[in-house]
Amino acid sequence: MTLKACYAANARPDAMMKEHLVEMTGLSPRVIRVWFQNKRCKDKKRQIAMKHLQQKAETVSFFEKILIFC
């Protein structure tokens, strides 16, 4: 199981899963911990950016509808 596959199943693995990943990958516990922290942060930023783009698109659509009725 790769880090990405593990993350897809659970973004916040418990200590036992992290230890299993350390054994499987040969990476240090700190590297595993930081990788998950960074991945969660990147995903959160992406989610916020997508929400912002969606709101912007809805705003543009709203103003286009207003212009059509004017």
C-alpha positions in Angstrom: 0.0 0.0 0.0 1.4 3.4 -1.0 1.1 6.6 1.0 -1.4 7.9 -1.6 -3.5 4.8 -1.3 -3.4 4.9 2.4 -4.3 8.6 2.3 -7.3 7.9 0.0 -8.6 5.4 2.5 -7.9 7.5 5.6 -6.4 11.0 5.7 -5.6 10.7 9.4 -4.1 7.3 10.0 -3.7 6.1 13.6 -0.3 5.3 15.2 -0.5 1.6 14.3 -1.1 2.4 10.6 1.7 5.0 10.6 4.1 2.4 12.1 3.0 -0.1 9.4 3.8 2.5 6.8 7.2 3.1 8.4 8.0 -0.6 8.1 6.7 -0.9 4.6 8.4 2.2 3.1 11.5 2.3 5.2 10.8 6.0 5.8 11.1 7.6 9.2 8.0 8.2 11.4 8.6 11.9 11.0 8.7 11.7 7.2 5.4 9.8 7.3 3.8 12.3 9.7 4.9 15.3 7.7 3.8 13.8 4.4 0.3 13.3 5.7 0.2 16.8 7.2 1.4 18.4 3.9 -1.1 16.3 1.9 -4.0 17.4 4.1 -2.9 21.0 3.8 -2.6 20.8 0.0 -6.0 19.2 -0.3 -7.6 21.8 1.9 -6.0 24.6 -0.2 -7.3 23.0 -3.4 -10.7 22.6 -1.9 -10.8 26.3 -0.9 -9.6 27.4 -4.4 -12.3 25.2 -6.1 -15.0 26.7 -3.9 -13.8 30.2 -4.7 -13.8 29.5 -8.4 -17.3 28.0 -8.1 -18.6 31.1 -6.3 -16.9 33.3 -8.9 -18.6 31.4 -11.7 -22.0 31.7 -10.0 -21.5 35.4 -9.5 -20.7 35.9 -13.2 -23.7 33.7 -14.2 -25.9 35.9 -12.0 -24.7 39.1 -13.6 -25.1 37.6 -17.1 -28.7 36.8 -16.3 -29.3 40.4 -15.1 -27.8 41.8 -18.3 -30.1 39.6 -20.4 -33.2 41.0 -18.6 -32.1 44.6 -18.9 
